[in-house]
């Protein structure tokens, strides 16, 4: 198994943010929503949702469409990403249900002390200290809060990472191809994630591989 190679925590270049905002992530992001709905079958989910590492807010938008009785707070440390997200929310008339905040964890304060649902997509592999994410999950939920975190999982070798990049990002701009390859190399394995959860007392959450490049962490807080 190849060793992890961390990448920059923030994606705050305007060109990079624009590329992500306009890229076609329909398949993996809809996969996120589909997997959430398979694990949490309550179709009438409501309340306040925390989207950790929301980027340009595509997951937040999809979640809001799937669950019309939810309000979402999306947080991210990259202002360029949030700017793209705010433009989209204005275009789609979702500014009353989705609010975006620039928050650098663990330094900054998350808007609401406790949320009814916590979700995160592709934040974990960006963090130099993965406990930043798990501490936020632990501190900002309540007993019974559904938690759903999806991220990349690290391939066994650089060659496998290149093959995945060519399979899934060959038609994307070079900046996205580069970032996808680096993200695969920066990702954690399912076993490493289980160890992270054990350290923070969240080892009752389920960790499983759900595709050739994705893992999920799912469950209810306090189970």
N, C-alpha and C positions, 0 to 999 in steps of 0.2 A: 504493500500500500504506500502510495507516495505521501510525503509529508505535506502538511498544509502550508500554503504561501499566502499570508494575509494581503489584502488590498486596501486602498484608501477607504476610510469609513464613510466619507461624504462624497456624493456626486453632485457638485455644485457649479459645474461649468455650464454656461448657457447652451452651448452646442450639444453637450451631452444630455442635458435635461430635455431639450427639444427633440432629440432623437428618440428618447424613451417615451416622451409624451405622444409622439406620432407613429411609433412603431406598432406593428400588428402583434399584440399580445393576446389576441382573442382566445386562442386555444389554451395556453397555460393559465390565464386568469379565469376563464370560465371553468377550467378544471378545478381551480381553487374553490369556486362557489359550489360546484357539483359535489366535491369531496366534503365540504362543510355540511351540505344538506343531507348527504348520506350518513354522516355521523350524528348530526343534530336534527332530528326529524320534525321538530315543532315548526310548522309552517306559519304560525302566527307569532313568531318571535318579536319582541318589542323591547324598548328601553334604549339606554345609551351604550354605544359601541365604541371601543377604542381600537383604532387601526394604527399599530406601531410600525413606523417606517413606511408611510403611505405613498411616498414618491409623488408622482403627478396624479394620484387619486383614482386610478382606474379601478382598483379593487374596491375602494370606498364607494364609487359610483355603482358598480355591479352589485355590491351588497345592499345598497339603498334601494335599488330596483327590485331585488329579490325579496327584501323585507321592508315593505312600505311603512311599517309602524316603528322603525328604528331611526334614531338620530346618531350620526357618526362623527366622532372627533378623530381626524387624521393628524398624526404628528410626524414630523421629519426634521432632520437637521439641515437639509439643503434648501436654501431659499429659492434657488433656480427651479428646483422640482416643484416646490409649492406654488410658485408663480404660474407655472404651466397648469397645475391643478386648479387654481382659482379661476383661471380663464375658462377652463372646461366647465366648472360648476356654474359659472355665469351663463355660458352658452346653453347648458342643459337645465337651467332653472332649478338647481339643487342647493342653492346657497342657504336656504332655511333649514335644510336637513343635514347638511355636511359642512363642518367647520374645520379648517386647516390651520395648524399652528406650527411655528418653528420652535422645536424643542430639541435641545442637545442633551441626551441622557448620559450620565445620571445627574448632570449639573442642574438642568432646568426643571421646573415644576410642570407636571401634567395637569391639564385643565380641571379634571374632576377627580376627587379622591378615590372613588370606586365605581366601576362600570359593570353593566349587566352582561356584556359580551366582550371578549378580547380576541382580536385577530391580528395576524402579522404575515406578510408575504415577502420573502427574500430580504429580510433585514439581518438575520442571524449571521450570514456569511460575511457581512460587511464589518461586524464588530470585532475589534481586537480582543475585547474581554466579553465573552458570551454571557457572563452573569449579568451584564447590564440589561439584557432582554429579560432574563428569567426573574430578576429582582423586580423589574417593572410589572411583569405579569403577576407576581406574588403580591405586590403592594397595592395594585390598582384593580384587583378583583374583589369578590366577596364569596363566601361559601356558596357553591352551586354555579358560579359563573362559568359558562362555556368558554373554553380556550381552544383556539385553532391556529396553529403556526405551521406554515409551509415554507420550505426552503430547498435549495439545492443540496445534493449530497455529493461528497467528493469521490470522483472516480478512482480506480486503482492505479492509474498511471497517466502521465502527460499525453501519451498516445491516445488513450481512451477519451481524455478530455477534448483533444483535437477532433476525434471522430464525432463526438456529441455536438461540438460546435459546428462542424460541417453538416451534420444531419439536420440540426434545428435552426441554424442561423446563417446558412450559406447565402441566402437572398437578402440578408439585412445589411445595412451600411457597415463599413469597416469598423467604426467606433463601437457598434453593438457586438460585432463578432469578437473584437478584442476583449470587451468587457465580459462577455459571456464565458470566454475561455478562462479569464482571470478569476471570475466568480466561481467557476467549477473548482479551480485550484485552491480557492480560499474557503470552500465549503467544509462542513464537518461530516463525519460518518455517523450513522445511526447510533453506534456504540458510544462515540464521543458525546453525542447529545444526551444519551442516557446517563452518562457520568456527570454531565453538567446539571441535569435535573436532580440527581441524587445529592449533589453538593448543596443545593438550595432547598431540599425537602419537597421537591415536586415530582419525585420518582413514581408516583402513582399515575401520572399522565402517560398515555400510550405513545410510543415512538415507533413508526413503521415506514418502510419504503413503499411508495405508491406509484412510482414509475422508474424508468431507467435513469432519471436524474433528479427526482424529487423525494423528499421525506416529509412526514407530517408529525407534529406533536399535538395530541388532542385529548380532551377530557373535560371534566368539571372540576373547578377548584374545590378542594376539601373532600374529594371522594375517598 
